[in-house]
Amino acid sequence: MTQAPKISFHHNRSLPQAQDLIAWYRDQGRDLPWRHLTHDPYSVWLSEIMLQQTTVVTVIDYFHKFREAFPTVQDLAASPLDKVLHLWQGLGYYSRARNLHKCAQVLVREYQSVFPKTAVELEKLPGIGPYTAAAIASICFDEPAAIVDGNVIRVISRLFQVETPVPQSLPEVRSLAQALTPQEHAGDYAQAIMDLGATICRPKSPLCLLCPWQSACGAAQLGVPEDYPKKEKKAPLPQKYGVFFFYTHGQHFWAERRPEKGLLGGLMAFPSTAWAEDPLPLEVPESFAPYGSEDLQLFEKAVAHTFTHFKLTMQIAQIPVAQADPLSNQGQWIAWSDIDAHAWPTLMKKVFKVIAENYCVGA
């Protein structure tokens, strides 16, 4: 086990005190719905999974919808995955929803629906990494487990003027975060340091004068908080291209469920080419159409979408079909009137918008 570093300060700086931050939190902390259920690990777990890559304002409505649809972990485990994915629409990063469902089933089947109480045990569950495990363990069970998310990285980096850029600085930041985590009231402290980063120690224009740790913060004392955390320059996102094949029959279109693993896993989408680094020549899509390409027509407007690691541009090729026979065993004909009954990724919603502008349903 890596030992926590000895924390040293210049003579004109004081040591950050956990009790000062906890006192600030109890007076100034955010009023969030899952905090009314602090000792309910199901609610804390649900909120923490949703909050990954998503803002608090967005998550609140989704949290209420999920709690209403799945009041207990048993309800979530027993639900069809399609229902979970459908309620997840708009939150993105759908692997979180699939892991949420899988984790619920594991909890019911192997843990008698009882959450483990330690971060080490929680990490063994699907979709629960070090941060989420520490958050549940500290908030629900008062384990002094250091949480390290984007907010905490920013707070720690500014406090100690961590010069190593993210992500190389993470081991140092985790060690410093653990050294600051108190043995008592760990749950309040965990939520306090998250709130501090979200509301006071903001990425831009931090409110240093309102910070309970201002006198202990190296970056604040030098007037350079926005210089931290240090970041490496990001390379431009690579570009990929492909074609969606829009098979139609009257007022129906053909869609297939994508493989569980990979981008858009488990969600419905049109058949497509592979996503390649070079755009296909305009005459090529016909040879790539999986179920015939008679009367294929390309839409003039393409769809652009940005994923975490690359940008994607997709053309849309419309192909009318005379018979409504199944095109494969992986999909189904869907009526335009039933479109809201299925879980669609944001990319497909952009595709539907282009189609609505260029195609007459039922023509």
N, C-alpha and C positions, 0 to 999 in steps of 0.2 A: 504493500500500500504506500502511495506517495504521501510524504509528510506535508502538512500544511506549512506554508512559508512563514517565517517570522516577519511580522508587519512592522516596519520602521517608518518614522515620519521626521520631517524637519522640525526644529524646536518650536516653530510658530504654527504648527498644525497639531490638532488633537486626533486621537484615535476614534474612528467611527464607532458609536455605541448602538448596539441593537435595540436597547430600550428606548433610545431617542426616536428611532425609526418606527418602532411599534406604537409608541405614544402618538406620533403623527398619524399613523395609519388608523388608529382607533378613533381619531378625531376627524381625519380628512379622507379616509379611504372611500373608494367608489362603492356605490350601492348597486350590486349586481345580483341578479336573481339566484344564481347558484350559491351565492354566499349566505343566503337564507337557509341553505341546506348543507352547511359546512361539514357536518359529520356524516353526510351521506356520500360515500365514495362513488356511487353510481352517477350522481349529479356532477360531482367534481370531475370525474373521468370524462363524462360526456362533454362538459364545457371545455376542458383542456384539449381534447381532440379537435373540437370545432374551432378553437382559437388558434390552432396552428395555421399560419399563413392567412388568417382572416381577422378582420377588425372586430372589436367588442360590439360596436353598434350593429354590425351585420349579424353577429352570432346570437344576440339576445332573442330575436324572433325565432330563429331556428331551434334554439334551446327549448323554448316554450312549445313549439310544434312537436319536437321529439318527445318531450316529457308527457305531452298529451297523448301522442300515439303509442308510446312505449313507457308506461309509468314505472316499470321495473326492468331489471336486467333480464328476467325470464321472458317478459313480453318482447323485448328486443331480440332475444335469441330465437324465439318461436316465429318471428315474422319472416315472410319471404324476403330475400335480398332485394327483389325489385321494389318493394315498398320502401325499404331503407334508402335505396338509391334515388327513388322518386322524391322523397322528402328532402334529400340532400341536394337536389338541383339548385345551382346557383352558388354553392359553397366551394366548388372546384376541388381539385386534388382528390379524386374519387377513391383512390386507394385507402384514404382515411375511413370512408364509409364501409368499404368492404372489410377492412380490418376491425372496425367497430363491431360489425355483425359477427365476424369470426370470433373475436375476443369474447363477446357475450355468450356465444355457444360454448366456448371453452370454460368460461366461468361457471355456467350452469352444469355442464357435463362433468368437469373435473374438480371444481371447487365448491360444489353445492351452493352456487350463487353468492358465495362470500368472497369479497375482495381480500387478497393478501394485505398484510399490514406493514410490510417493509418494502423499501424501494428495490432491493435485490430480488425479492420474489415477484414484485409487480412487473419488473422488466422481462420476466419469462413469458409474459402474456403477449399475444399478437398485437402489433401496432403500438405497444407501449415502450417508448425509449427512455433514456436516462432522465430527460427533463420531466416528462409526464409522470414517470414513476416517482420522482422526487416530489413533484407537486402533490400527488395523491397522498403519499406517505406523510408528508409534512402537514398538509392542510387537514387531513382527516384523522391522522393518528399521531400527530405531533412528533414525528421522527425528525431529528435535526439533519435532514438531508438537503444539501445545497441545490437549489434550482438554478439553472443557467439557460435563459432564453435570450432573445435579442435585447429586451429591456435590461436584463441583469448584466449582460456583456457591456452595455453602454455605461451603466452605473459604475461597475467595477473598473472599467478601463479609464474612466474619468477620475475616479477616486485615487487610483494608484498610478495614473499616467502610464499606462501600459503601452510601450512603444512598438511592440511586435504587432504587425497587422493581423486582423481576423482573416482566415480561421486559424492561422498558426498560433495565435495567442490563446486558444481555447484551454489547453491544459493549465496554463498559468492562471487564467481567469477562474477556472473551476476550483483550483487550489485556493485562491484568494477568497472566493465566494464561500467555500467550506469553512475557512478560518473565521469568517465573520458570522456564520450561522450560529445562533445561540442554542444552548442545550434545552432551554425552556421556552415555551410559547413559539415553537418553530413554525406552527401553522400561520399565526398572525405575521410573523417575520417574513415568511415566504410571500404572502399576499402583499405585504407592505413594500417589499423591494420591487415587486412587479408593478405596483401602482406608482411608486416613485419614478420608475423609468417611463411609464406610460403618460403620466400627467405633469411631472416636474422636470425630470432629467430627459427631456424630449430630444429627438435627433436635431431639430432646428429650434433656435430661440429657447433654450432651456430656461426655466424660471429659478435661477440659482438663489435669488433672494428669499424664496419661499422654501428652500430645501433644508430639512433638518440636519443634513450632513454637510452643509456648505463649508463649515470651518475645517472639516476633515478632507475636503476634496482638493487634490493637487491641481487639477485642471481649472477649477473654479477660482482658486486663489491666484492663479496666473492669468485669469481672464480668457482662457482658451478652451472652454469645454467642447466647442464644436470641432476641435482638432482631433477629438477622440470619439469612438475607437478608431485606430488607424486602419485603413483599408487599402488593399491592393487594387490597382487599376483593373477594371474588368475588360476583358476582350469582347469585341462585338459578338453578338449572338449569331451563330451560323444560321443560314437560311435553307429550308427544305421545301420541296414541291411535290404535288401529287394531284390526282383527279378523283373526285367522287362520281360514282355512276348512279344517276337518278332514274331508276326504272319505275315506270308508271303504268297503271292500268285503270282507266276511268278516274274515279275519285279515290284511288288507292296508290300507295307507293311501297316499294320494297325496302326493308331495313333489316339489318343483321346485328346480332349481339357480338360485340368485339370480345376477343379472348380475355380471360380474367386477368392475366398478367400483362403489363404494359400500359401505355397511355390510353386513357378512356376505357380501361379494362372493365368488362361487364356491362357497358352501356350500349345503347342502340345507336347505329349509324348506318349510312349508306355503304355499300361495298366500295372499295377504293383500291388504287394502285398502292404500291409501297411508297413511303415518303422518301424521296431521293434528294441528293444535293443539287441536281441540275433539273431544270424544268423540262417536261416532255415536249417534243415538237408537236405542233398542233395536229398533225396527221396521225400521231402515234396512239392516242387514247383508244381508237377503235380496236387495235390489236391487244390492248390490255383489258378490255371489257370482259368480265368473267362469265357473263351469261348471254353473249351475243351483242352485236352493236348495230343492227339494222336501224336505219333512220336516226343514228346518233347525231345530236346537235350540241355543240358547246355553248354555254352561256358566255356572253361577252365579259361579264363581271366575275372576277374571282373572289375568293374569301380569304382574308388574312387573319391569322391568329398567332399570339405569342405564348409559348410555353415557357417554363422556367429556364430551359437550356437551349432553346432554339426558336426561330420564327418559322411559321408554316404558311404557304400560299397554296390553296386548293382551287383548281378549276372544277366546274360542275358540268357533267355531260348527261343530257337528258336522253333517255332511250324508252320510247313507248313499247309496250308489250301487248300482244293481242289476247293472250290467254292468261288467266289469273292462277296458273299452276305454280306451286312452290318452286322457287329458283334454286333453293338449297335446303338442307335440313338445319341450317344455322339461323334462319330468319323467318320473316312473315310479311304478308301484305297488311298494311295498316291504312285504315281510312283516315282521311284528313280530319274528320270530325272526332277521331279518337286520339289525336296527336298528344293531347295533354295527359293521357293515361299512361304514358311511358316516360322513362328517365332519359333525358337528352343532355349531353354535355354542351357547354357554352359554344363550342365550335359548331355543333350541329344547329344550334339556334341561329347562329349567323348565316348558315347555309339556308335555313328555312326563310330567313328574311330576304335573301337574294332571290330565292325561288318565288316568293310572294310578289316580288317586283317584276318578274319576267315570265311567269307561267300562270295560266288560267286553270285552276283546279277543275278537273273533270272534263277538260277539253280533249 
